[in-house]
């Protein structure tokens, strides 16, 4: 014998609480302030009757999805992106607290990515976007500005574009790292950098160049290796630098991420060069494994959880039409000194 479960209605909750169903609807949707005892009666009634609102119908009435779109460049299967994990976790928590959920979708290059954003907007599946992997001449920014659709970027783009963003001051991070190495007595400081078309990489390297110039230290082009942010590139680049004559090669290296820096430490060990004593190495990101390396890695820590929280905070204010106290936030990183430097 089967049993049929009857869904509790809004009118049943209202009758149980002794108020109108319009009052119950507005209180549950945050559209009406009532006396504390009245609100308590309504909330007690929803629990006692196990009332569950029809979220789809509610969203249709409000003409909102309560979803935030987010796409990112996927990590290859043999790598782990701890920074992305921290950023996503922070956004999910902040979004949930504000009554929203994240809708992830793959990042695609060129016009294809704009088509994905257009479809999500036109089908009403998202109320706003958080952008990541932002670069120069990013077509998503132009498109969303033209559509006047709520978004916030994790990262900056062309200086002439005015849009909401949260970013970490990468230039300041490399300033701190390079200045620290100079104070430790290093004059020949090399860099394991990213390609010239990387906005984030160029921003970080700006701090390196500024400090070297202000200290009156020559930057030798052969001391700067540019390539992908991988272990293999960090290792290979360092092996090339270590192949230079002992009195001409760098005594210290700054890398644009910890993965490259870890590759550099492996290259030094392969050449029987002691990290810290013979070659100082500084990374960037403070990935969780950095402190457990041998030797533990000196690195620049990004306030990545704060970045995720601020992105959602700014976006929610936009979507709900609330005044924004700030729309462009630049967060400061922190140098974490360990044994590798």
C-alpha positions in Angstrom: 0.0 0.0 0.0 1.5 3.4 -1.0 1.2 6.6 0.9 0.9 10.0 -0.6 2.7 12.9 1.0 0.8 16.2 0.9 3.1 19.3 0.5 2.6 21.9 3.2 1.3 25.1 1.6 2.0 28.7 2.5 -1.6 29.2 3.5 -1.3 26.3 6.0 1.7 28.0 7.6 -0.1 31.3 7.7 -3.2 29.7 9.5 -0.9 27.9 12.0 0.9 31.2 12.8 -2.3 33.3 12.8 -1.3 35.7 10.1 -2.1 36.3 6.4 -0.2 34.2 3.8 1.0 37.5 2.3 2.7 38.3 5.5 4.4 34.8 5.7 5.6 35.2 2.1 7.1 38.6 2.6 8.8 37.7 5.9 10.3 34.5 4.4 11.6 36.6 1.4 13.0 39.3 3.6 10.6 41.9 2.3 8.8 42.8 5.5 9.8 43.6 9.1 7.3 42.4 11.7 7.3 42.3 15.5 9.8 39.7 16.9 7.0 37.6 18.4 5.2 37.5 15.1 8.3 36.5 13.2 9.0 33.8 15.8 5.5 32.3 15.3 6.0 32.2 11.6 9.4 30.5 11.9 8.0 28.0 14.4 5.1 27.2 12.1 7.5 26.6 9.1 9.5 24.1 11.2 6.5 22.4 12.8 4.8 21.9 9.5 8.0 21.2 7.6 7.3 23.9 5.1 9.7 24.1 2.1 9.2 26.9 -0.4 9.2 26.1 -4.1 12.5 27.7 -4.9 12.0 27.6 -8.7 8.6 29.3 -8.5 10.1 31.9 -6.1 13.0 32.6 -8.5 10.6 33.0 -11.4 8.5 35.5 -9.5 11.5 37.4 -8.5 13.0 37.1 -12.0 16.2 36.0 -10.4 18.2 32.8 -10.3 20.3 33.5 -7.2 23.2 32.0 -9.1 26.7 33.5 -9.6 28.6 32.3 -12.8 32.3 31.6 -12.5 34.7 30.1 -15.0 38.4 29.3 -14.6 41.3 27.8 -16.5 41.3 24.2 -15.5 44.4 22.6 -14.0 46.0 19.7 -15.8 45.2 16.3 -14.2 48.8 15.9 -12.9 48.7 19.2 -11.0 46.9 20.7 -8.0 45.9 24.3 -7.8 45.8 25.1 -4.1 45.2 28.8 -4.7 42.1 28.1 -6.8 40.8 25.7 -4.1 41.1 28.5 -1.5 39.5 31.1 -3.7 36.6 28.8 -4.6 36.0 27.8 -1.0 36.0 31.4 0.1 33.5 32.4 -2.6 31.2 29.5 -1.9 31.0 30.3 1.8 30.4 34.0 1.2 27.8 33.4 -1.5 25.9 30.9 0.6 25.8 33.3 3.5 24.2 35.9 1.1 21.6 33.4 -0.3 23.4 32.6 -3.5 25.1 29.6 -5.1 28.0 29.3 -7.6 27.5 28.0 -11.1 30.9 26.9 -12.4 31.6 26.5 -16.1 34.7 25.9 -18.2 36.9 28.8 -19.4 37.3 29.0 -23.1 39.6 31.3 -25.2 38.6 34.0 -27.5 35.1 34.7 -28.7 33.8 31.4 -27.5 34.0 32.5 -23.9 31.9 35.6 -24.6 29.3 33.3 -26.2 29.1 31.3 -23.0 28.5 34.5 -21.0 25.9 35.7 -23.5 23.9 32.5 -23.3 23.9 32.4 -19.5 22.6 36.0 -19.4 20.0 35.5 -22.1 18.6 32.3 -20.5 18.4 34.0 -17.1 20.6 31.3 -15.4 22.8 33.7 -13.5 22.4 37.1 -11.8 26.1 38.1 -12.0 29.6 36.9 -12.7 33.0 36.6 -11.0 35.7 36.7 -13.6 39.1 35.1 -13.2 42.1 34.5 -15.5 41.7 38.2 -16.5 44.2 39.4 -19.1 44.9 42.4 -21.3 42.0 43.2 -23.8 39.8 40.7 -22.1 36.6 40.5 -24.3 34.4 39.5 -21.4 35.0 42.9 -19.7 34.0 44.9 -22.8 30.9 42.6 -23.3 29.6 42.8 -19.7 30.2 46.5 -19.5 28.2 47.0 -22.7 25.4 44.8 -21.4 25.4 46.6 -18.0 25.4 43.2 -16.4 26.7 42.8 -12.8 30.2 41.4 -12.5 33.4 41.7 -10.5 36.9 40.6 -11.8 39.5 38.9 -9.7 42.3 40.8 -11.4 42.9 44.0 -13.4 43.1 44.5 -17.1 43.8 47.5 -19.4 44.4 50.7 -17.3 41.8 52.6 -19.3 39.0 50.3 -18.4 36.8 51.2 -15.4 35.2 48.1 -13.8 34.8 46.5 -10.4 37.7 44.3 -9.4 39.6 42.7 -6.5 43.3 42.0 -7.0 46.4 41.2 -5.1 49.2 43.7 -5.4 51.7 41.4 -7.2 54.2 44.2 -7.8 54.4 44.8 -4.0 54.9 41.1 -3.4 58.0 41.0 -5.7 59.2 44.3 -4.1 59.2 42.7 -0.7 60.9 39.6 -1.9 63.6 41.4 -3.9 64.2 44.0 -1.2 64.6 41.2 1.4 67.2 39.4 -0.8 69.2 42.7 -1.2 69.1 43.2 2.6 70.6 39.7 2.9 73.5 40.9 0.8 72.5 39.5 -2.6 73.4 41.7 -5.6 73.0 39.1 -8.4 69.3 38.3 -8.3 67.6 36.4 -11.1 64.0 35.8 -11.9 61.9 32.8 -13.1 59.1 34.7 -14.8 56.0 34.1 -17.0 55.6 35.0 -20.7 55.5 38.6 -21.8 51.8 38.4 -22.6 50.9 37.5 -18.9 49.3 40.5 -17.2 49.7 39.0 -13.8 53.3 38.1 -14.5 54.2 41.5 -15.8 52.6 43.2 -12.8 54.7 41.0 -10.4 57.9 41.6 -12.4 57.4 45.3 -12.2 58.1 45.1 -8.5 61.4 43.3 -9.2 62.6 45.8 -11.7 61.7 48.8 -9.5 63.6 47.5 -6.5 66.7 46.5 -8.6 66.7 49.9 -10.2 66.3 51.8 -7.0 69.1 49.8 -5.4 71.4 50.6 -8.3 71.8 46.9 -9.2 72.1 45.8 -12.8 69.5 43.5 -14.3 71.2 41.1 -16.6 68.8 39.8 -19.4 70.3 36.4 -19.1 69.2 36.2 -15.5 65.5 36.4 -16.4 63.9 33.2 -17.6 60.4 33.4 -19.0 58.0 30.4 -19.4 55.1 28.5 -17.9 54.4 28.4 -14.2 55.3 24.7 -13.9 57.8 22.6 -11.9 59.5 21.5 -15.1 60.1 25.0 -16.4 61.3 26.1 -13.0 63.8 23.2 -12.9 65.0 23.7 -16.5 65.3 27.5 -16.2 67.4 27.1 -13.0 69.7 24.5 -14.6 70.4 27.0 -17.4 71.2 29.8 -14.9 73.4 27.5 -12.8 75.3 26.6 -16.0 76.7 30.1 -16.1 80.2 30.7 -14.7 80.1 30.7 -10.9 81.1 34.4 -10.7 78.4 35.4 -13.3 75.4 33.5 -12.3 72.7 34.7 -9.8 73.1 34.0 -6.1 69.4 34.4 -5.5 66.2 33.7 -7.5 62.6 35.0 -7.3 60.0 32.8 -8.9 56.5 33.9 -9.8 54.9 31.0 -8.2 55.8 28.2 -5.7 55.7 25.5 -8.3 58.5 27.1 -10.3 60.4 27.7 -7.1 60.1 24.0 -6.1 61.5 23.1 -9.5 64.4 25.5 -8.8 65.2 23.8 -5.5 65.3 20.4 -7.3 67.7 21.8 -9.9 70.0 23.2 -7.2 70.2 19.8 -5.5 70.9 18.1 -8.8 74.0 20.4 -9.1 75.0 19.8 -5.5 74.3 23.5 -4.7 72.9 24.1 -1.2 69.7 26.1 -1.2 69.9 29.1 1.1 73.7 29.0 1.6 74.7 28.9 -2.1 71.5 29.9 -3.8 68.6 31.7 -2.1 65.1 31.0 -3.6 61.8 32.8 -3.0 58.5 31.7 -4.4 55.0 33.3 -4.6 51.6 32.0 -3.3 52.5 30.2 -0.1 50.9 27.0 -1.2 50.2 24.6 1.7 53.2 22.3 0.9 55.7 25.2 0.8 56.4 25.0 4.6 57.0 21.2 4.4 59.7 21.3 1.7 63.4 20.8 2.5 64.4 23.5 3.1 61.0 25.2 3.8 60.3 27.7 1.1 60.4 31.5 1.6 57.5 32.8 -0.3 54.9 35.6 -0.8 51.5 34.8 0.7 48.5 36.0 -1.1 45.4 37.0 0.9 43.4 34.7 -1.4 40.5 33.9 1.0 39.9 37.6 1.5 40.0 38.1 -2.2 37.2 35.5 -2.7 35.1 37.0 0.1 35.5 40.6 -1.3 34.6 39.5 -4.9 31.3 38.1 -3.7 30.6 41.0 -1.4 31.0 43.5 -4.2 29.0 41.5 -6.6 26.1 40.9 -4.3 25.9 44.6 -3.6 25.7 45.2 -7.3 23.0 42.6 -7.9 20.9 43.8 -5.1 21.2 47.5 -5.9 23.0 48.4 -2.7 25.4 51.3 -2.4 29.1 50.2 -2.9 31.6 51.7 -0.6 34.4 50.4 -2.8 34.5 48.8 -6.3 38.2 48.4 -6.8 40.1 46.7 -4.1 43.9 46.0 -4.1 45.0 43.6 -1.4 48.6 43.5 0.0 50.5 40.3 0.1 53.0 39.3 2.8 56.5 37.9 2.6 56.9 34.7 4.6 60.5 34.1 5.5 61.7 30.5 5.8 64.9 28.6 5.3 65.2 28.7 1.5 66.3 32.3 1.7 
